[in-house]
């Protein structure tokens, strides 16, 4: 069932992504969480597992997509992905290939400078909604609580290896 994007309670689902981010932080991974929603139901939830799985591709968005890939194939274009931090280039590519057309994030990643990718006609065609700053303050707090270095990079856009 396709919902009207503008009537969805985005904060409700971002709060669920925040729970995943907390779990990642507690576990020692980067505190980033994601959920995928279809028809008002959460069909997948995950968090960053970069350190736990020792895998550079185990971001919250990609692990959530892997968890429900057959479902996404069946309902291509009807799902929304919520993530506490704006998706990186790799995750955006995975999201587009998976057929997720609606992306909602909490904190804009100034380091990644993702705005440039949305000038590409293919990305503009595939991503119908790209909404940020949903529960931004809460997402920033979780990021700062568990990973001050990553929070600094995301918020300022500056690499800070000294932290």
C-alpha positions in Angstrom: 0.0 0.0 0.0 1.4 3.4 -1.0 1.0 6.1 1.6 0.9 9.8 1.0 4.4 10.8 1.9 3.3 14.2 3.3 0.9 12.6 5.8 3.4 10.1 7.3 4.6 10.7 10.9 8.3 10.9 10.0 9.3 11.5 13.6 7.7 8.2 14.7 10.0 6.3 12.4 13.0 8.4 13.0 12.6 7.6 16.7 12.9 4.0 15.8 16.0 4.6 13.8 17.4 6.4 16.9 16.9 3.3 19.0 19.0 1.4 16.5 21.7 4.2 16.7 21.8 3.8 20.5 22.3 0.1 20.2 25.2 0.6 17.7 26.8 3.1 20.1 26.5 0.8 23.1 28.0 -2.0 21.0 30.9 0.1 20.0 29.9 0.8 16.4 29.2 4.2 14.9 25.9 5.3 16.4 23.9 5.4 13.2 20.5 3.6 12.9 18.1 3.0 10.0 14.6 1.6 9.5 12.7 0.8 6.3 9.0 1.4 6.3 6.2 0.2 3.9 2.5 0.9 4.4 3.0 2.1 7.9 5.0 -1.0 9.0 8.6 -1.3 9.8 9.9 -4.1 7.5 13.6 -3.8 8.5 15.7 -2.1 11.2 19.4 -2.1 11.6 22.4 -0.1 12.7 26.0 0.5 11.7 28.0 -2.7 12.2 31.3 -1.5 10.7 33.4 -2.6 13.7 31.3 -5.5 14.8 31.4 -7.2 11.4 34.8 -5.7 10.5 33.2 -4.7 7.2 33.5 -1.3 5.5 30.1 -1.8 3.8 28.1 -2.6 7.0 26.5 0.8 7.3 23.0 1.1 8.9 21.3 1.7 5.6 23.0 -1.2 3.7 22.4 -3.7 6.5 18.8 -2.7 6.7 18.4 -3.2 2.9 20.1 -6.6 3.1 17.7 -7.6 5.8 14.7 -7.1 3.6 16.0 -7.3 0.0 13.4 -9.8 -1.3 10.6 -7.6 0.2 12.0 -4.5 -1.5 12.1 -6.3 -4.8 8.4 -7.1 -4.4 7.5 -3.5 -3.4 10.0 -1.5 -5.4 9.4 2.2 -5.1 6.9 2.0 -2.2 9.2 2.0 0.8 10.8 4.8 2.8 14.2 4.6 4.5 14.8 6.5 7.7 18.4 7.0 8.9 19.8 9.1 11.7 22.6 10.5 9.5 22.4 11.5 5.9 23.4 8.5 3.7 26.9 8.4 2.2 27.7 7.9 -1.5 27.8 4.1 -1.1 24.6 4.0 0.8 22.8 6.3 -1.6 23.8 4.0 -4.5 22.5 1.0 -2.6 19.3 2.7 -1.8 18.7 3.7 -5.4 19.5 0.2 -6.7 17.2 -1.3 -4.1 14.3 0.8 -5.5 13.8 2.9 -2.3 12.5 6.3 -3.6 11.9 8.1 -0.3 14.8 9.0 2.1 14.4 10.7 5.4 17.4 11.5 7.6 18.1 13.3 10.9 21.5 15.0 10.5 23.0 16.4 7.3 26.5 15.1 6.7 28.5 18.2 5.8 31.6 16.2 5.2 30.0 14.0 2.5 28.4 17.0 0.6 25.7 14.8 -0.8 23.8 17.7 -2.4 26.0 17.5 -5.5 24.7 14.0 -6.3 21.2 15.2 -6.6 22.1 17.2 -9.7 22.5 14.0 -11.6 19.4 13.2 -13.7 19.4 9.5 -12.8 19.4 10.2 -9.0 16.7 12.9 -9.4 14.6 10.4 -11.3 15.0 7.6 -8.8 14.7 9.5 -5.5 11.3 11.2 -5.1 11.7 12.5 -1.6 14.9 13.5 0.2 14.0 15.1 3.6 16.4 16.1 6.3 16.5 17.5 9.9 13.8 15.1 11.2 14.6 14.8 15.0 17.9 16.5 14.2 18.8 17.5 17.7 18.1 14.0 19.1 20.2 12.5 16.3 23.1 14.9 17.0 22.9 14.0 20.7 23.3 10.3 20.0 26.1 10.9 17.6 27.9 13.1 20.1 27.3 10.8 23.0 29.0 7.7 21.4 31.3 9.2 18.8 32.3 12.8 19.3 34.9 12.6 16.5 32.3 11.5 14.0 29.9 14.1 15.2 32.5 16.8 14.7 33.2 15.6 11.1 29.5 15.3 10.2 28.5 18.7 11.7 31.4 20.8 10.5 32.4 19.0 7.3 36.0 19.1 8.5 38.3 16.1 9.0 39.6 16.1 12.5 42.0 13.3 13.1 43.2 14.7 16.4 39.9 13.9 18.2 
